[in-house]
Amino acid sequence: MPRPRTLTQDRLVAAALTVVDREGLAGLSMRAVAKELGMSTMGLYRYVADRETLERLLVESLLDSVDTAPPPDDTPWRERVEEMVRRLRVAVSARPAVLPLTVTHRHRSLGVLRWSETVLTILDEAGFDGTRRVIALRALLGYVIGALQLEHLGPLAGPGTTTIAALPPADFPRLADTARHARDVTPDAEFFGGLAILLRGLAD
């Protein structure tokens, strides 16, 4: 197949996102992206080195839009951290399938690095230092990544909750009852409710 005269990064990322949306991350490959672009795999190598580079481009495309400027410093630190998490959630929710790549490439992604630097600055100003600051940042990242994957891959409004709610009460009384209540919890209430619990814990 002839290669296109020009291949911009935006077009390359769009093709990779199309592949991920259709086939999931497991289907992301140089061959699949090249096919989506209508070119040979060898032709694609002229523009991008390997799948790892494709992954980094996807992460940057996802996080480049995140506003990493510090929120107003005249508000409590927990509200400032919540605002940073909110911004990240909005960006990631646009392409939840790419979320796992943010873990793999967090140390190379400028978007992740800038977001983390701002959050660390807020934590530092709140009195977090040394290993306590390390644990706080990791806890926040762990919560965001895990909560967003649950929200998009196993939502409370999904069939999993219905199945659990129908479990025999004699065998799973708490689980079945909790699942029945879960139907009334919105994604926002779940996400920010959990975040509030985490932030209160970090403050102790």
N, C-alpha and C positions, 0 to 999 in steps of 0.2 A: 504494500500500500504506500502511496506517495505521502511524504510528510507535509504538513501545512507550511506555507511560507513563513509564518510567524506563529509562535505559541507563547502567549502571555501567561504570567503566573496566575492571573485571575481565571483564565480559561482552563489552565491545568488544574487548579483547585476545584473549579466547578465540576470538571469531569470526575475527579476523585470523589467528591461529595456525592455525585450521582451514583457512582459505584457503591459507596458505603450505604447510601439510602436504600439501594436495591438489594444488595447482597450482604450487608453487614461488614464489620471490620475484617472478618475472616476472608471476605472476597476481595479485599483491597490488594492489588498486585500491579506491577508494572504492565503486565500483559493486559489486564482488565482495563486499566486506565487508557492504555494505548488504543485498545479496541474502541473505547468510548469516544476517543478523539479522532478515530478513523485513520490511524497511522500505525506503523510497525513498532514493535517493542524496542528494537534497536534505535529507531528514530526518536523514541521518547527519551532514551538514555542520553541523547544530545542535550536535553534540557534539564534532566533531573538524574541524580546519581543512583538512587535506589529507593526501595519502599520506605526505609527509615526517613529519608528526606521528604518523601510524600507525606508521611505522618506528621513531620514537623510543620510542613506547610499548612496542613489541615488544622493543627492546633493554633497556629498563628492566625489563620483566617477566622477561627472561632473567637479568639480572645483579643484580637486587635481592636475590636470595637468597645472593649470594656474601659470605662472611665476609671483610671487609677489615681486620679487626683485626690488628695486627702479631703474628706468631708470637713465642714466647718469645725474648728477646734474649740468652739464655745459650747459644744454639746457633749454629753457624757460619753465615755469611751465605748461603752457597750452599744450605744446607738450608732456610733461611728463605724464600729466593726460590723454591725448589722447592715448598715448601708453598703459597705464594701461587699459583703456576702450577697446582698440583694442584686447588686450590679453583675456579679459573677453568675448568679443563677439565671438572670435574664439572658445573658449571652449564651451560656451552655444549653439552656432549654431550647434554643433555636436549632441545635444539632446534637441531641443527647447521645446519639450513637458514637460521636467522637470523644465523649467524656473520658473513657478509659485511657486515651492517648495523652491526656493532660498529666496523668500520673507518670507515664513512661518518659515524657519529654519536659517535665516541669523544670528541670535544671538547665534546659536549653531554650525554652520558650520565653521570649522577652515579655509577652503578656503575663505569664504566670509570675515571672521574676518581679515585674513592676507592681503587680497586685500584692504579692507577698511583702515587698519592701514597704508599701504603704501600710499594710496591716501590722507589720512589725514595728513601724514607727508609732502607730497608735498604741500598741501594746507597751512599747518602751515608755511612752509618755504616761501611761497608766500605772507604771511601776513594775512591769514585768521585766525581768532580766535573767541572764544566764540560762540554765536548763528549764526554768519555769516558762520562759518565753519560747523556747524550742517546743516544749510540750503543748503550749497554747496554740501555736501556729499549726502544728501537726494535728491537733484535735479539731481545729476549724476546717482544715483541708479534708480530713477524714470524714467529718460530718457532711460537708458540702458534697463531696464525691459520692458517699454512700446514700445520702438522702435523695440526691437527684437520680441516681440509678434506680432506687426504689420507686420514686415518683413516676419515672417513665417506663420502667421494665416490669414493675409489680405494683401498680397503683392500687390504692384502697378501693377505688371504684371498679376494679377489675374482677375477673372470675375467681381469682385466688381467694379473695375475701368472702365471696359467696360460698365457695367450697368449705372454707374453714368455719363459717357461721353455721353450716349444716352438720358439723361433726356431732357425734353423740354426746350430749351434755354429761352423761354419766362418766365418760372417759376423759373428756376435755372441757370441763365446766368453765374455767376461766378463759381459755382460748376461744371457745365458741361465743361466749358472751362478749368478749372484747371485739371480736370480728363483727358482731352485730352492731355494736356502737361505732365501729370504724366506718360504716357506710355513711355516717353523718359528718365525717371529717373532710373538709375541703383540702386540696393540695396546699394552699397557702397556710391554712391553720396547722396542718401537719408539719410543714417545713419550718415556719417561723416559731411555732410552739416548741419544737425540738431545739431550735437554735437558742431560744430564750432560756431553756433549761441548761444548755451547755454553757452559755455566757454567765449564768448565775453560778454555776459550778466553778468556772474559771476565776470568778471574783473572790471565791472563798480562800 
